[in-house]
Amino acid sequence: MQIDLSGLRALVTGSTQGIGRAIAQALAANGAEVVIHGRKAADIEQAIATIRAAVPKARFAAAAGDVAMAEGVASIIEAAGDVDILVNS
């Protein structure tokens, strides 16, 4: 199913692998700018490269942080900015 998500920004927590990455890729394929989240910057970079290979025109931002820690959540919120779509994976 194709849904036009152009102009929308999505944050997918836990999007460096598995279901989270698949959701992030689907959102990117439908035109959303996707904020890729993970605990480690290297994992985020790898996920972005993997998704970009499948969706070359995709737009991304990165948000590193541990959702189990208040300081990690604050870091994610700061990096993600305003979002229209939130997926907690």
N, CA and C atoms as an extended XYZ file, in Angstrom:
267
Properties=species:S:1:pos:R:3:atomname:S:1:resname:S:1:resid:I:1 pbc="F F F"
N         0.837       -1.165        0.000 N   MET     1
C         0.000        0.000        0.000 CA  MET     1
C         0.890        1.238        0.000 C   MET     1
N         0.578        2.181       -0.846 N   GLN     2
C         1.306        3.442       -0.908 CA  GLN     2
C         0.443        4.532       -0.278 C   GLN     2
N         1.020        5.247        0.651 N   ILE     3
C         0.375        6.385        1.297 CA  ILE     3
C         1.356        7.544        1.187 C   ILE     3
N         0.888        8.685        0.736 N   ASP     4
C         1.788        9.828        0.585 CA  ASP     4
C         2.057       10.460        1.943 C   ASP     4
N         3.267       10.289        2.431 N   LEU     5
C         3.675       10.860        3.711 CA  LEU     5
C         4.667       12.010        3.513 C   LEU     5
N         4.719       12.524        2.301 N   SER     6
C         5.615       13.640        1.991 CA  SER     6
C         5.335       14.799        2.936 C   SER     6
N         6.407       15.400        3.430 N   GLY     7
C         6.267       16.535        4.319 CA  GLY     7
C         6.078       16.163        5.781 C   GLY     7
N         5.974       14.875        6.071 N   LEU     8
C         5.816       14.432        7.452 CA  LEU     8
C         7.131       13.879        7.980 C   LEU     8
N         7.319       14.013        9.278 N   ARG     9
C         8.539       13.526        9.936 CA  ARG     9
C         8.134       12.445       10.927 C   ARG     9
N         8.792       11.294       10.839 N   ALA    10
C         8.471       10.147       11.688 CA  ALA    10
C         9.666        9.772       12.546 C   ALA    10
N         9.410        9.492       13.809 N   LEU    11
C        10.428        8.948       14.715 CA  LEU    11
C        10.047        7.505       14.996 C   LEU    11
N        10.976        6.604       14.706 N   VAL    12
C        10.770        5.183       14.988 CA  VAL    12
C        11.827        4.774       15.998 C   VAL    12
N        11.400        4.508       17.224 N   THR    13
C        12.371        4.064       18.222 CA  THR    13
C        12.761        2.627       17.907 C   THR    13
N        13.981        2.273       18.245 N   GLY    14
C        14.462        0.916       17.986 CA  GLY    14
C        14.480        0.575       16.508 C   GLY    14
N        14.872        1.555       15.692 N   SER    15
C        14.787        1.356       14.243 CA  SER    15
C        16.101        0.960       13.589 C   SER    15
N        17.050        0.457       14.368 N   THR    16
C        18.315        0.047       13.770 CA  THR    16
C        18.300       -1.391       13.288 C   THR    16
N        17.273       -2.147       13.652 N   GLN    17
C        17.195       -3.542       13.209 CA  GLN    17
C        15.768       -4.063       13.329 C   GLN    17
N        15.538       -5.221       12.780 N   GLY    18
C        14.273       -5.928       12.940 CA  GLY    18
C        13.042       -5.168       12.471 C   GLY    18
N        11.974       -5.309       13.242 N   ILE    19
C        10.690       -4.705       12.888 CA  ILE    19
C        10.801       -3.185       12.830 C   ILE    19
N        11.532       -2.594       13.763 N   GLY    20
C        11.698       -1.141       13.759 CA  GLY    20
C        12.313       -0.636       12.472 C   GLY    20
N        13.344       -1.327       11.995 N   ARG    21
C        13.983       -0.912       10.736 CA  ARG    21
C        13.044       -1.119        9.559 C   ARG    21
N        12.283       -2.193        9.570 N   ALA    22
C        11.321       -2.442        8.489 CA  ALA    22
C        10.251       -1.349        8.456 C   ALA    22
N         9.786       -0.926        9.628 N   ILE    23
C         8.798        0.149        9.692 CA  ILE    23
C         9.413        1.449        9.184 C   ILE    23
N        10.627        1.748        9.611 N   ALA    24
C        11.314        2.961        9.162 CA  ALA    24
C        11.474        2.954        7.642 C   ALA    24
N        11.834        1.817        7.086 N   GLN    25
C        11.995        1.716        5.629 CA  GLN    25
C        10.676        1.935        4.915 C   GLN    25
N         9.600        1.371        5.435 N   ALA    26
C         8.282        1.554        4.806 CA  ALA    26
C         7.853        3.018        4.865 C   ALA    26
N         8.085        3.671        5.984 N   LEU    27
C         7.751        5.089        6.092 CA  LEU    27
C         8.578        5.911        5.107 C   LEU    27
N         9.863        5.612        5.003 N   ALA    28
C        10.733        6.321        4.060 CA  ALA    28
C        10.283        6.092        2.614 C   ALA    28
N         9.902        4.875        2.307 N   ALA    29
C         9.443        4.555        0.949 CA  ALA    29
C         8.162        5.296        0.592 C   ALA    29
N         7.410        5.699        1.614 N   ASN    30
C         6.174        6.443        1.393 CA  ASN    30
C         6.370        7.947        1.510 C   ASN    30
N         7.627        8.391        1.605 N   GLY    31
C         7.938        9.807        1.516 CA  GLY    31
C         8.199       10.535        2.817 C   GLY    31
N         8.054        9.880        3.950 N   ALA    32
C         8.317       10.557        5.223 CA  ALA    32
C         9.808       10.737        5.442 C   ALA    32
N        10.160       11.814        6.115 N   GLU    33
C        11.522       11.941        6.628 CA  GLU    33
C        11.536       11.112        7.904 C   GLU    33
N        12.500       10.228        8.041 N   VAL    34
C        12.498        9.288        9.160 CA  VAL    34
C        13.674        9.550       10.089 C   VAL    34
N        13.353        9.671       11.372 N   VAL    35
C        14.382        9.794       12.402 CA  VAL    35
C        14.691        8.383       12.874 C   VAL    35
N        15.898        7.932       12.577 N   ILE    36
C        16.337        6.600       12.968 CA  ILE    36
C        16.889        6.676       14.387 C   ILE    36
N        16.395        5.799       15.243 N   HIS    37
C        16.804        5.802       16.645 CA  HIS    37
C        17.488        4.498       17.015 C   HIS    37
N        18.493        4.624       17.846 N   GLY    38
C        19.187        3.477       18.427 CA  GLY    38
C        20.033        3.969       19.579 C   GLY    38
N        20.617        3.053       20.306 N   ARG    39
C        21.466        3.448       21.436 CA  ARG    39
C        22.867        3.842       20.998 C   ARG    39
N        23.320        3.327       19.855 N   LYS    40
C        24.693        3.583       19.396 CA  LYS    40
C        24.681        4.266       18.029 C   LYS    40
N        25.505        5.297       17.904 N   ALA    41
C        25.587        6.048       16.648 CA  ALA    41
C        25.989        5.150       15.482 C   ALA    41
N        26.886        4.213       15.704 N   ALA    42
C        27.335        3.318       14.626 CA  ALA    42
C        26.182        2.463       14.109 C   ALA    42
N        25.319        2.006       15.005 N   ASP    43
C        24.156        1.211       14.591 CA  ASP    43
C        23.180        2.049       13.772 C   ASP    43
N        23.026        3.310       14.168 N   ILE    44
C        22.136        4.216       13.437 CA  ILE    44
C        22.673        4.449       12.030 C   ILE    44
N        23.965        4.712       11.916 N   GLU    45
C        24.582        4.936       10.602 CA  GLU    45
C        24.417        3.716        9.702 C   GLU    45
N        24.591        2.522       10.263 N   GLN    46
C        24.434        1.283        9.500 CA  GLN    46
C        22.991        1.122        9.015 C   GLN    46
N        22.026        1.411        9.888 N   ALA    47
C        20.618        1.298        9.510 CA  ALA    47
C        20.273        2.280        8.401 C   ALA    47
N        20.761        3.502        8.521 N   ILE    48
C        20.501        4.501        7.477 CA  ILE    48
C        21.086        4.043        6.152 C   ILE    48
N        22.297        3.522        6.155 N   ALA    49
C        22.923        3.036        4.917 CA  ALA    49
C        22.118        1.892        4.305 C   ALA    49
N        21.652        0.997        5.147 N   THR    50
C        20.869       -0.150        4.659 CA  THR    50
C        19.553        0.309        4.040 C   THR    50
N        18.860        1.209        4.722 N   ILE    51
C        17.577        1.687        4.198 CA  ILE    51
C        17.802        2.530        2.953 C   ILE    51
N        18.845        3.360        2.957 N   ARG    52
C        19.124        4.205        1.792 CA  ARG    52
C        19.415        3.357        0.548 C   ARG    52
N        20.013        2.197        0.724 N   ALA    53
C        20.269        1.313       -0.413 CA  ALA    53
C        18.958        0.853       -1.046 C   ALA    53
N        17.939        0.674       -0.239 N   ALA    54
C        16.630        0.231       -0.741 CA  ALA    54
C        15.756        1.406       -1.178 C   ALA    54
N        15.948        2.559       -0.547 N   VAL    55
C        15.137        3.751       -0.833 CA  VAL    55
C        16.093        4.927       -1.026 C   VAL    55
N        16.684        5.044       -2.210 N   PRO    56
C        17.760        6.024       -2.433 CA  PRO    56
C        17.394        7.484       -2.146 C   PRO    56
N        16.154        7.861       -2.357 N   LYS    57
C        15.768        9.264       -2.158 CA  LYS    57
C        15.267        9.548       -0.747 C   LYS    57
N        15.392        8.600        0.131 N   ALA    58
C        14.885        8.757        1.499 CA  ALA    58
C        15.642        9.859        2.238 C   ALA    58
N        14.924       10.496        3.159 N   ARG    59
C        15.513       11.541        3.998 CA  ARG    59
C        15.530       11.026        5.433 C   ARG    59
N        16.663       11.246        6.117 N   PHE    60
C        16.838       10.716        7.460 CA  PHE    60
C        17.414       11.753        8.407 C   PHE    60
N        17.186       11.503        9.669 N   ALA    61
C        17.877       12.180       10.763 CA  ALA    61
C        18.229       11.073       11.745 C   ALA    61
N        19.157       11.361       12.628 N   ALA    62
C        19.607       10.362       13.597 CA  ALA    62
C        19.317       10.843       15.011 C   ALA    62
N        18.912        9.915       15.867 N   ALA    63
C        18.644       10.237       17.272 CA  ALA    63
C        19.155        9.091       18.134 C   ALA    63
N        20.288        9.316       18.779 N   ALA    64
C        20.855        8.288       19.649 CA  ALA    64
C        20.435        8.529       21.089 C   ALA    64
N        20.184        7.449       21.804 N   GLY    65
C        19.848        7.559       23.214 CA  GLY    65
C        19.150        6.309       23.708 C   GLY    65
N        19.213        6.100       24.999 N   ASP    66
C        18.596        4.942       25.648 CA  ASP    66
C        17.237        5.359       26.196 C   ASP    66
N        16.159        4.769       25.694 N   VAL    67
C        14.810        5.137       26.125 CA  VAL    67
C        14.523        4.743       27.569 C   VAL    67
N        15.392        3.964       28.184 N   ALA    68
C        15.203        3.561       29.573 CA  ALA    68
C        15.783        4.580       30.557 C   ALA    68
N        16.422        5.607       30.042 N   MET    69
C        17.066        6.610       30.891 CA  MET    69
C        16.515        7.995       30.540 C   MET    69
N        16.222        8.791       31.552 N   ALA    70
C        15.678       10.134       31.321 CA  ALA    70
C        16.589       10.968       30.432 C   ALA    70
N        17.903       10.900       30.659 N   GLU    71
C        18.829       11.683       29.837 CA  GLU    71
C        18.853       11.185       28.398 C   GLU    71
N        18.656        9.884       28.198 N   GLY    72
C        18.584        9.329       26.852 CA  GLY    72
C        17.349        9.811       26.116 C   GLY    72
N        16.223        9.833       26.818 N   VAL    73
C        14.975       10.316       26.219 CA  VAL    73
C        15.111       11.794       25.853 C   VAL    73
N        15.716       12.582       26.732 N   ALA    74
C        15.918       13.999       26.445 CA  ALA    74
C        16.773       14.188       25.197 C   ALA    74
N        17.788       13.357       25.048 N   SER    75
C        18.663       13.423       23.879 CA  SER    75
C        17.899       13.084       22.598 C   SER    75
N        17.057       12.080       22.682 N   ILE    76
C        16.256       11.670       21.519 CA  ILE    76
C        15.298       12.786       21.117 C   ILE    76
N        14.620       13.361       22.099 N   ILE    77
C        13.670       14.437       21.820 CA  ILE    77
C        14.366       15.622       21.176 C   ILE    77
N        15.525       15.969       21.695 N   GLU    78
C        16.282       17.091       21.133 CA  GLU    78
C        16.701       16.811       19.692 C   GLU    78
N        17.190       15.611       19.428 N   ALA    79
C        17.646       15.265       18.077 CA  ALA    79
C        16.491       15.124       17.097 C   ALA    79
N        15.377       14.591       17.549 N   ALA    80
C        14.248       14.331       16.653 CA  ALA    80
C        13.483       15.594       16.308 C   ALA    80
N        13.417       16.537       17.224 N   GLY    81
C        12.628       17.742       16.967 CA  GLY    81
C        11.141       17.412       16.897 C   GLY    81
N        10.400       18.226       16.183 N   ASP    82
C         8.964       17.996       16.042 CA  ASP    82
C         8.728       16.824       15.105 C   ASP    82
N         7.851       15.915       15.513 N   VAL    83
C         7.512       14.784       14.672 CA  VAL    83
C         6.010       14.717       14.486 C   VAL    83
N         5.614       14.159       13.349 N   ASP    84
C         4.202       13.970       13.043 CA  ASP    84
C         3.748       12.546       13.314 C   ASP    84
N         4.693       11.626       13.251 N   ILE    85
C         4.409       10.195       13.421 CA  ILE    85
C         5.393        9.652       14.439 C   ILE    85
N         4.890        8.910       15.428 N   LEU    86
C         5.752        8.267       16.418 CA  LEU    86
C         5.428        6.787       16.446 C   LEU    86
N         6.469        5.975       16.259 N   VAL    87
C         6.330        4.520       16.360 CA  VAL    87
C         7.300        4.054       17.426 C   VAL    87
N         6.769        3.482       18.489 N   ASN    88
C         7.615        2.917       19.551 CA  ASN    88
C         7.783        1.441       19.251 C   ASN    88
N         8.976        1.088       18.825 N   SER    89
C         9.223       -0.298       18.418 CA  SER    89
C        10.092       -0.983       19.463 C   SER    89
